[in-house]
Amino acid sequence: MNPIELSIFSSRISAICDEMGIVLQRAAFSPNIKDRLDFSCAIFDAKGELCAQAAHIPVHLGSMAYATRDIIGQVDWKKGDILILNDPFLGGTHLPDVTLIAPVFLNNKLLGYVANRAHHADIGANSPGSMPVSSTLEEEGMIIPPTLIVHQGVRDDEFYQSLLKAVANKKQSEGDFSAQISAIQVGLDRLLVLINSMGDDQYKQALKGLNEYGERLAKSALVEIPDGEYSFTDVMDDDGQGTSDIKICVKISVNAHRIHVDFEGTADQVAGNINCPLSVAAASVYYVFRCLMPRQTPACAGTFKPISLSAPVGSLLNAVRPAAVAAGNVETSTRVVDVVMGALAKAIPDKVAAASHGSMNNVAMGVRSQKQNWDYYETLGGGMGAFNGGDGLSAVQTHMTNTLNTPIESLELHYPLRVTRYEIRDGSGGKGKFNGGDGLIREFEFLDDAQVTLLTERRIKQPWGVNGGGDASVGVNFYDGEKVGGKVSLKVKAGKRLRIETPGGGGFGKNK
């Protein structure tokens, strides 16, 4: 294909992912999907290699890119099949993230797959919000191994009802599952239109050309990193089960345009739920290097071909069953970004930003009773790290998440909650030639008794600055005016308030 044709093809296949996302958002029932946009959509080739993705959630998309090839090889696919899974040790990330995958057939020939992944605030855990302070995978909710929810166009109603039976709010969950299935169908329809317009041989050639183009762009960016080995170590605050200062170590080996990221020396998996499967660590690694590439670099397998990684089996970043992983996907993934960027700062100091707030600041709450069942889950923004040429943004989601906040109007409409404060946390960013962004303050008043879970980081170890820039302030959590820990479960009373003050981002360069 000539460059113009390749550019048009890249835009067309990416637009299919965008349309899948729009359908999923508009058809979903839960605020977590329709308001916060906690979902992702992608297309894969017949071998399970990434072809395209929408600009959704980096931790979803990178982990799907890493794991889908292994998943699809386990299934005898038929036209009209849709596979569902959430098992972190069989291609998922953590249990709330439910993935659907469907094959694309044309004239009985398998040409690829469409997929989406969406976060379900209720996935059957006893703890409302399904993000408990857990110590085993089983505590975190319903485990769905790779299973055909639709077989040759017919839904498995017995299996489908077993999914709904495991959750508290069946109507909301049914709406979200149906929205995911609808988005899959739209992806299949649109991709078949594209393939029919080109012919399957030309479609395959276009994918080959797209991957070669992505690899060329990736190599052109990675060759700017000087050859050598660069190391960095950072720590997780704690695991919620009594272990603190949990190390994540990285060594990045650069040889021309080839990169290997080795996490040897990282702590063993822990009792708490900050463990993660290797696919989550891979998502974080891919994300950092993608940030160094030109804007037009396509999101395809070729782009990530020059990058490899490894982590010891049984470590925090390559955990084995039955390790708890609920916070690994959200908190540990964010720290992996920090350590990879910290190592790269030694190689290309003017191109790497300071550490951002380093936590998705997870807040889960709700009620399980005979009178009512509700689940609320949200990640809160914080300060972005400063960079060479500008201050960090304040009160934003950074790195491995790309969700919105839940609008106050939607939150107060759906739940017995009132938001009493929502503001910038002035002065929490690190100082320097360029200042880090500030965190935020969000305060909830409870209108009924409820249960709350907080899974937060950077409450002890500050987000660091680079090139002489100052560190940012740590975050702080308060209930009824009293400071509470970073990873806690609370029984809260009507009329009481929960206040989350998120960390800022580090500064860049010395302040003259």
Secondary structure as a PSIPRED ss2 file (coil, helix, strand):
# PSIPRED VFORMAT (PSIPRED V4.0)

   1 M C   1.000  0.000  0.000
   2 N C   1.000  0.000  0.000
   3 P H   0.000  1.000  0.000
   4 I H   0.000  1.000  0.000
   5 E H   0.000  1.000  0.000
   6 L H   0.000  1.000  0.000
   7 S H   0.000  1.000  0.000
   8 I H   0.000  1.000  0.000
   9 F H   0.000  1.000  0.000
  10 S H   0.000  1.000  0.000
  11 S H   0.000  1.000  0.000
  12 R H   0.000  1.000  0.000
  13 I H   0.000  1.000  0.000
  14 S H   0.000  1.000  0.000
  15 A H   0.000  1.000  0.000
  16 I H   0.000  1.000  0.000
  17 C H   0.000  1.000  0.000
  18 D H   0.000  1.000  0.000
  19 E H   0.000  1.000  0.000
  20 M H   0.000  1.000  0.000
  21 G H   0.000  1.000  0.000
  22 I H   0.000  1.000  0.000
  23 V H   0.000  1.000  0.000
  24 L H   0.000  1.000  0.000
  25 Q H   0.000  1.000  0.000
  26 R H   0.000  1.000  0.000
  27 A H   0.000  1.000  0.000
  28 A C   1.000  0.000  0.000
  29 F C   1.000  0.000  0.000
  30 S C   1.000  0.000  0.000
  31 P H   0.000  1.000  0.000
  32 N H   0.000  1.000  0.000
  33 I H   0.000  1.000  0.000
  34 K H   0.000  1.000  0.000
  35 D C   1.000  0.000  0.000
  36 R C   1.000  0.000  0.000
  37 L C   1.000  0.000  0.000
  38 D C   1.000  0.000  0.000
  39 F E   0.000  0.000  1.000
  40 S E   0.000  0.000  1.000
  41 C E   0.000  0.000  1.000
  42 A E   0.000  0.000  1.000
  43 I E   0.000  0.000  1.000
  44 F E   0.000  0.000  1.000
  45 D E   0.000  0.000  1.000
  46 A C   1.000  0.000  0.000
  47 K C   1.000  0.000  0.000
  48 G C   1.000  0.000  0.000
  49 E C   1.000  0.000  0.000
  50 L E   0.000  0.000  1.000
  51 C E   0.000  0.000  1.000
  52 A E   0.000  0.000  1.000
  53 Q E   0.000  0.000  1.000
  54 A C   1.000  0.000  0.000
  55 A C   1.000  0.000  0.000
  56 H C   1.000  0.000  0.000
  57 I C   1.000  0.000  0.000
  58 P H   0.000  1.000  0.000
  59 V H   0.000  1.000  0.000
  60 H H   0.000  1.000  0.000
  61 L H   0.000  1.000  0.000
  62 G H   0.000  1.000  0.000
  63 S H   0.000  1.000  0.000
  64 M H   0.000  1.000  0.000
  65 A H   0.000  1.000  0.000
  66 Y H   0.000  1.000  0.000
  67 A H   0.000  1.000  0.000
  68 T H   0.000  1.000  0.000
  69 R H   0.000  1.000  0.000
  70 D H   0.000  1.000  0.000
  71 I H   0.000  1.000  0.000
  72 I H   0.000  1.000  0.000
  73 G C   1.000  0.000  0.000
  74 Q C   1.000  0.000  0.000
  75 V C   1.000  0.000  0.000
  76 D C   1.000  0.000  0.000
  77 W C   1.000  0.000  0.000
  78 K C   1.000  0.000  0.000
  79 K C   1.000  0.000  0.000
  80 G C   1.000  0.000  0.000
  81 D C   1.000  0.000  0.000
  82 I E   0.000  0.000  1.000
  83 L E   0.000  0.000  1.000
  84 I E   0.000  0.000  1.000
  85 L E   0.000  0.000  1.000
  86 N C   1.000  0.000  0.000
  87 D C   1.000  0.000  0.000
  88 P H   0.000  1.000  0.000
  89 F H   0.000  1.000  0.000
  90 L H   0.000  1.000  0.000
  91 G C   1.000  0.000  0.000
  92 G C   1.000  0.000  0.000
  93 T C   1.000  0.000  0.000
  94 H C   1.000  0.000  0.000
  95 L C   1.000  0.000  0.000
  96 P C   1.000  0.000  0.000
  97 D E   0.000  0.000  1.000
  98 V E   0.000  0.000  1.000
  99 T E   0.000  0.000  1.000
 100 L E   0.000  0.000  1.000
 101 I E   0.000  0.000  1.000
 102 A E   0.000  0.000  1.000
 103 P E   0.000  0.000  1.000
 104 V E   0.000  0.000  1.000
 105 F E   0.000  0.000  1.000
 106 L E   0.000  0.000  1.000
 107 N C   1.000  0.000  0.000
 108 N C   1.000  0.000  0.000
 109 K E   0.000  0.000  1.000
 110 L E   0.000  0.000  1.000
 111 L E   0.000  0.000  1.000
 112 G E   0.000  0.000  1.000
 113 Y E   0.000  0.000  1.000
 114 V E   0.000  0.000  1.000
 115 A E   0.000  0.000  1.000
 116 N E   0.000  0.000  1.000
 117 R E   0.000  0.000  1.000
 118 A E   0.000  0.000  1.000
 119 H E   0.000  0.000  1.000
 120 H C   1.000  0.000  0.000
 121 A C   1.000  0.000  0.000
 122 D C   1.000  0.000  0.000
 123 I C   1.000  0.000  0.000
 124 G C   1.000  0.000  0.000
 125 A C   1.000  0.000  0.000
 126 N C   1.000  0.000  0.000
 127 S C   1.000  0.000  0.000
 128 P C   1.000  0.000  0.000
 129 G C   1.000  0.000  0.000
 130 S C   1.000  0.000  0.000
 131 M C   1.000  0.000  0.000
 132 P C   1.000  0.000  0.000
 133 V C   1.000  0.000  0.000
 134 S C   1.000  0.000  0.000
 135 S C   1.000  0.000  0.000
 136 T C   1.000  0.000  0.000
 137 L H   0.000  1.000  0.000
 138 E H   0.000  1.000  0.000
 139 E H   0.000  1.000  0.000
 140 E H   0.000  1.000  0.000
 141 G C   1.000  0.000  0.000
 142 M C   1.000  0.000  0.000
 143 I C   1.000  0.000  0.000
 144 I C   1.000  0.000  0.000
 145 P C   1.000  0.000  0.000
 146 P C   1.000  0.000  0.000
 147 T E   0.000  0.000  1.000
 148 L E   0.000  0.000  1.000
 149 I E   0.000  0.000  1.000
 150 V E   0.000  0.000  1.000
 151 H E   0.000  0.000  1.000
 152 Q C   1.000  0.000  0.000
 153 G C   1.000  0.000  0.000
 154 V E   0.000  0.000  1.000
 155 R E   0.000  0.000  1.000
 156 D C   1.000  0.000  0.000
 157 D H   0.000  1.000  0.000
 158 E H   0.000  1.000  0.000
 159 F H   0.000  1.000  0.000
 160 Y H   0.000  1.000  0.000
 161 Q H   0.000  1.000  0.000
 162 S H   0.000  1.000  0.000
 163 L H   0.000  1.000  0.000
 164 L H   0.000  1.000  0.000
 165 K H   0.000  1.000  0.000
 166 A C   1.000  0.000  0.000
 167 V C   1.000  0.000  0.000
 168 A C   1.000  0.000  0.000
 169 N C   1.000  0.000  0.000
 170 K H   0.000  1.000  0.000
 171 K H   0.000  1.000  0.000
 172 Q H   0.000  1.000  0.000
 173 S H   0.000  1.000  0.000
 174 E H   0.000  1.000  0.000
 175 G H   0.000  1.000  0.000
 176 D H   0.000  1.000  0.000
 177 F H   0.000  1.000  0.000
 178 S H   0.000  1.000  0.000
 179 A H   0.000  1.000  0.000
 180 Q H   0.000  1.000  0.000
 181 I H   0.000  1.000  0.000
 182 S H   0.000  1.000  0.000
 183 A H   0.000  1.000  0.000
 184 I H   0.000  1.000  0.000
 185 Q H   0.000  1.000  0.000
 186 V H   0.000  1.000  0.000
 187 G H   0.000  1.000  0.000
 188 L H   0.000  1.000  0.000
 189 D H   0.000  1.000  0.000
 190 R H   0.000  1.000  0.000
 191 L H   0.000  1.000  0.000
 192 L H   0.000  1.000  0.000
 193 V H   0.000  1.000  0.000
 194 L H   0.000  1.000  0.000
 195 I H   0.000  1.000  0.000
 196 N H   0.000  1.000  0.000
 197 S H   0.000  1.000  0.000
 198 M H   0.000  1.000  0.000
 199 G C   1.000  0.000  0.000
 200 D H   0.000  1.000  0.000
 201 D H   0.000  1.000  0.000
 202 Q H   0.000  1.000  0.000
 203 Y H   0.000  1.000  0.000
 204 K H   0.000  1.000  0.000
 205 Q H   0.000  1.000  0.000
 206 A H   0.000  1.000  0.000
 207 L H   0.000  1.000  0.000
 208 K H   0.000  1.000  0.000
 209 G H   0.000  1.000  0.000
 210 L H   0.000  1.000  0.000
 211 N H   0.000  1.000  0.000
 212 E H   0.000  1.000  0.000
 213 Y H   0.000  1.000  0.000
 214 G H   0.000  1.000  0.000
 215 E H   0.000  1.000  0.000
 216 R H   0.000  1.000  0.000
 217 L H   0.000  1.000  0.000
 218 A H   0.000  1.000  0.000
 219 K H   0.000  1.000  0.000
 220 S H   0.000  1.000  0.000
 221 A H   0.000  1.000  0.000
 222 L H   0.000  1.000  0.000
 223 V C   1.000  0.000  0.000
 224 E C   1.000  0.000  0.000
 225 I C   1.000  0.000  0.000
 226 P C   1.000  0.000  0.000
 227 D C   1.000  0.000  0.000
 228 G E   0.000  0.000  1.000
 229 E E   0.000  0.000  1.000
 230 Y E   0.000  0.000  1.000
 231 S E   0.000  0.000  1.000
 232 F E   0.000  0.000  1.000
 233 T E   0.000  0.000  1.000
 234 D E   0.000  0.000  1.000
 235 V E   0.000  0.000  1.000
 236 M E   0.000  0.000  1.000
 237 D E   0.000  0.000  1.000
 238 D E   0.000  0.000  1.000
 239 D C   1.000  0.000  0.000
 240 G C   1.000  0.000  0.000
 241 Q C   1.000  0.000  0.000
 242 G C   1.000  0.000  0.000
 243 T C   1.000  0.000  0.000
 244 S E   0.000  0.000  1.000
 245 D E   0.000  0.000  1.000
 246 I E   0.000  0.000  1.000
 247 K E   0.000  0.000  1.000
 248 I E   0.000  0.000  1.000
 249 C E   0.000  0.000  1.000
 250 V E   0.000  0.000  1.000
 251 K E   0.000  0.000  1.000
 252 I E   0.000  0.000  1.000
 253 S E   0.000  0.000  1.000
 254 V E   0.000  0.000  1.000
 255 N E   0.000  0.000  1.000
 256 A C   1.000  0.000  0.000
 257 H C   1.000  0.000  0.000
 258 R E   0.000  0.000  1.000
 259 I E   0.000  0.000  1.000
 260 H E   0.000  0.000  1.000
 261 V E   0.000  0.000  1.000
 262 D E   0.000  0.000  1.000
 263 F C   1.000  0.000  0.000
 264 E C   1.000  0.000  0.000
 265 G C   1.000  0.000  0.000
 266 T C   1.000  0.000  0.000
 267 A C   1.000  0.000  0.000
 268 D E   0.000  0.000  1.000
 269 Q C   1.000  0.000  0.000
 270 V C   1.000  0.000  0.000
 271 A C   1.000  0.000  0.000
 272 G C   1.000  0.000  0.000
 273 N C   1.000  0.000  0.000
 274 I C   1.000  0.000  0.000
 275 N C   1.000  0.000  0.000
 276 C C   1.000  0.000  0.000
 277 P C   1.000  0.000  0.000
 278 L H   0.000  1.000  0.000
 279 S H   0.000  1.000  0.000
 280 V H   0.000  1.000  0.000
 281 A H   0.000  1.000  0.000
 282 A H   0.000  1.000  0.000
 283 A H   0.000  1.000  0.000
 284 S H   0.000  1.000  0.000
 285 V H   0.000  1.000  0.000
 286 Y H   0.000  1.000  0.000
 287 Y H   0.000  1.000  0.000
 288 V H   0.000  1.000  0.000
 289 F H   0.000  1.000  0.000
 290 R H   0.000  1.000  0.000
 291 C H   0.000  1.000  0.000
 292 L C   1.000  0.000  0.000
 293 M C   1.000  0.000  0.000
 294 P C   1.000  0.000  0.000
 295 R C   1.000  0.000  0.000
 296 Q C   1.000  0.000  0.000
 297 T C   1.000  0.000  0.000
 298 P C   1.000  0.000  0.000
 299 A C   1.000  0.000  0.000
 300 C C   1.000  0.000  0.000
 301 A H   0.000  1.000  0.000
 302 G H   0.000  1.000  0.000
 303 T H   0.000  1.000  0.000
 304 F H   0.000  1.000  0.000
 305 K C   1.000  0.000  0.000
 306 P C   1.000  0.000  0.000
 307 I E   0.000  0.000  1.000
 308 S E   0.000  0.000  1.000
 309 L E   0.000  0.000  1.000
 310 S E   0.000  0.000  1.000
 311 A C   1.000  0.000  0.000
 312 P C   1.000  0.000  0.000
 313 V C   1.000  0.000  0.000
 314 G C   1.000  0.000  0.000
 315 S E   0.000  0.000  1.000
 316 L C   1.000  0.000  0.000
 317 L C   1.000  0.000  0.000
 318 N C   1.000  0.000  0.000
 319 A C   1.000  0.000  0.000
 320 V C   1.000  0.000  0.000
 321 R C   1.000  0.000  0.000
 322 P C   1.000  0.000  0.000
 323 A C   1.000  0.000  0.000
 324 A C   1.000  0.000  0.000
 325 V C   1.000  0.000  0.000
 326 A C   1.000  0.000  0.000
 327 A C   1.000  0.000  0.000
 328 G H   0.000  1.000  0.000
 329 N H   0.000  1.000  0.000
 330 V H   0.000  1.000  0.000
 331 E H   0.000  1.000  0.000
 332 T H   0.000  1.000  0.000
 333 S H   0.000  1.000  0.000
 334 T H   0.000  1.000  0.000
 335 R H   0.000  1.000  0.000
 336 V H   0.000  1.000  0.000
 337 V H   0.000  1.000  0.000
 338 D H   0.000  1.000  0.000
 339 V H   0.000  1.000  0.000
 340 V H   0.000  1.000  0.000
 341 M H   0.000  1.000  0.000
 342 G H   0.000  1.000  0.000
 343 A H   0.000  1.000  0.000
 344 L H   0.000  1.000  0.000
 345 A H   0.000  1.000  0.000
 346 K H   0.000  1.000  0.000
 347 A H   0.000  1.000  0.000
 348 I C   1.000  0.000  0.000
 349 P C   1.000  0.000  0.000
 350 D C   1.000  0.000  0.000
 351 K C   1.000  0.000  0.000
 352 V C   1.000  0.000  0.000
 353 A C   1.000  0.000  0.000
 354 A C   1.000  0.000  0.000
 355 A C   1.000  0.000  0.000
 356 S C   1.000  0.000  0.000
 357 H C   1.000  0.000  0.000
 358 G C   1.000  0.000  0.000
 359 S C   1.000  0.000  0.000
 360 M C   1.000  0.000  0.000
 361 N C   1.000  0.000  0.000
 362 N E   0.000  0.000  1.000
 363 V E   0.000  0.000  1.000
 364 A E   0.000  0.000  1.000
 365 M E   0.000  0.000  1.000
 366 G E   0.000  0.000  1.000
 367 V E   0.000  0.000  1.000
 368 R E   0.000  0.000  1.000
 369 S C   1.000  0.000  0.000
 370 Q C   1.000  0.000  0.000
 371 K C   1.000  0.000  0.000
 372 Q C   1.000  0.000  0.000
 373 N E   0.000  0.000  1.000
 374 W E   0.000  0.000  1.000
 375 D E   0.000  0.000  1.000
 376 Y E   0.000  0.000  1.000
 377 Y E   0.000  0.000  1.000
 378 E E   0.000  0.000  1.000
 379 T E   0.000  0.000  1.000
 380 L C   1.000  0.000  0.000
 381 G C   1.000  0.000  0.000
 382 G E   0.000  0.000  1.000
 383 G C   1.000  0.000  0.000
 384 M C   1.000  0.000  0.000
 385 G C   1.000  0.000  0.000
 386 A C   1.000  0.000  0.000
 387 F E   0.000  0.000  1.000
 388 N C   1.000  0.000  0.000
 389 G C   1.000  0.000  0.000
 390 G E   0.000  0.000  1.000
 391 D C   1.000  0.000  0.000
 392 G C   1.000  0.000  0.000
 393 L C   1.000  0.000  0.000
 394 S C   1.000  0.000  0.000
 395 A C   1.000  0.000  0.000
 396 V E   0.000  0.000  1.000
 397 Q C   1.000  0.000  0.000
 398 T C   1.000  0.000  0.000
 399 H C   1.000  0.000  0.000
 400 M C   1.000  0.000  0.000
 401 T C   1.000  0.000  0.000
 402 N C   1.000  0.000  0.000
 403 T C   1.000  0.000  0.000
 404 L C   1.000  0.000  0.000
 405 N C   1.000  0.000  0.000
 406 T C   1.000  0.000  0.000
 407 P C   1.000  0.000  0.000
 408 I H   0.000  1.000  0.000
 409 E H   0.000  1.000  0.000
 410 S H   0.000  1.000  0.000
 411 L H   0.000  1.000  0.000
 412 E H   0.000  1.000  0.000
 413 L H   0.000  1.000  0.000
 414 H H   0.000  1.000  0.000
 415 Y C   1.000  0.000  0.000
 416 P C   1.000  0.000  0.000
 417 L E   0.000  0.000  1.000
 418 R E   0.000  0.000  1.000
 419 V E   0.000  0.000  1.000
 420 T E   0.000  0.000  1.000
 421 R E   0.000  0.000  1.000
 422 Y E   0.000  0.000  1.000
 423 E E   0.000  0.000  1.000
 424 I E   0.000  0.000  1.000
 425 R E   0.000  0.000  1.000
 426 D C   1.000  0.000  0.000
 427 G C   1.000  0.000  0.000
 428 S C   1.000  0.000  0.000
 429 G C   1.000  0.000  0.000
 430 G C   1.000  0.000  0.000
 431 K C   1.000  0.000  0.000
 432 G C   1.000  0.000  0.000
 433 K C   1.000  0.000  0.000
 434 F E   0.000  0.000  1.000
 435 N C   1.000  0.000  0.000
 436 G C   1.000  0.000  0.000
 437 G C   1.000  0.000  0.000
 438 D C   1.000  0.000  0.000
 439 G E   0.000  0.000  1.000
 440 L E   0.000  0.000  1.000
 441 I E   0.000  0.000  1.000
 442 R E   0.000  0.000  1.000
 443 E E   0.000  0.000  1.000
 444 F E   0.000  0.000  1.000
 445 E E   0.000  0.000  1.000
 446 F E   0.000  0.000  1.000
 447 L C   1.000  0.000  0.000
 448 D C   1.000  0.000  0.000
 449 D C   1.000  0.000  0.000
 450 A E   0.000  0.000  1.000
 451 Q E   0.000  0.000  1.000
 452 V E   0.000  0.000  1.000
 453 T E   0.000  0.000  1.000
 454 L E   0.000  0.000  1.000
 455 L E   0.000  0.000  1.000
 456 T C   1.000  0.000  0.000
 457 E C   1.000  0.000  0.000
 458 R C   1.000  0.000  0.000
 459 R C   1.000  0.000  0.000
 460 I C   1.000  0.000  0.000
 461 K C   1.000  0.000  0.000
 462 Q C   1.000  0.000  0.000
 463 P C   1.000  0.000  0.000
 464 W C   1.000  0.000  0.000
 465 G C   1.000  0.000  0.000
 466 V E   0.000  0.000  1.000
 467 N C   1.000  0.000  0.000
 468 G C   1.000  0.000  0.000
 469 G C   1.000  0.000  0.000
 470 G C   1.000  0.000  0.000
 471 D C   1.000  0.000  0.000
 472 A C   1.000  0.000  0.000
 473 S C   1.000  0.000  0.000
 474 V C   1.000  0.000  0.000
 475 G C   1.000  0.000  0.000
 476 V E   0.000  0.000  1.000
 477 N E   0.000  0.000  1.000
 478 F E   0.000  0.000  1.000
 479 Y E   0.000  0.000  1.000
 480 D C   1.000  0.000  0.000
 481 G C   1.000  0.000  0.000
 482 E E   0.000  0.000  1.000
 483 K E   0.000  0.000  1.000
 484 V E   0.000  0.000  1.000
 485 G C   1.000  0.000  0.000
 486 G C   1.000  0.000  0.000
 487 K E   0.000  0.000  1.000
 488 V E   0.000  0.000  1.000
 489 S E   0.000  0.000  1.000
 490 L E   0.000  0.000  1.000
 491 K E   0.000  0.000  1.000
 492 V E   0.000  0.000  1.000
 493 K C   1.000  0.000  0.000
 494 A C   1.000  0.000  0.000
 495 G C   1.000  0.000  0.000
 496 K C   1.000  0.000  0.000
 497 R E   0.000  0.000  1.000
 498 L E   0.000  0.000  1.000
 499 R E   0.000  0.000  1.000
 500 I E   0.000  0.000  1.000
 501 E E   0.000  0.000  1.000
 502 T C   1.000  0.000  0.000
 503 P C   1.000  0.000  0.000
 504 G C   1.000  0.000  0.000
 505 G C   1.000  0.000  0.000
 506 G C   1.000  0.000  0.000
 507 G C   1.000  0.000  0.000
 508 F E   0.000  0.000  1.000
 509 G C   1.000  0.000  0.000
 510 K C   1.000  0.000  0.000
 511 N C   1.000  0.000  0.000
 512 K C   1.000  0.000  0.000
